[in-house]
Amino acid sequence: MAHVITSARPTTSFFANALRATGSFLMAITEGASRMRTVRTLENKSDQELADIGIRREDIARAVFVGRYYI
């Protein structure tokens, strides 16, 4: 006896896909803006303040964007 199992993915509407894409886009913008504020904050610190937290000035972008982009 043979058994056949079929699975159908539920279809999503164009509206649902557009809404999901818009939400993802807005979240990416928000996250990027937050990271850029962190970069500006660190850039405004003195070299001594950066050394106190273990960051060199040339490593600010790497420290902020680690895990998000390959730098």
Buried (B, 14 or more C-beta within 10 A) or exposed (E): EEEEEEEEEEEEEEEEEEEEEEEEEEEEEEEEEEBEEBBEEBEEBEEEEBEEEEBEEEBBBEBBBEEEEEE
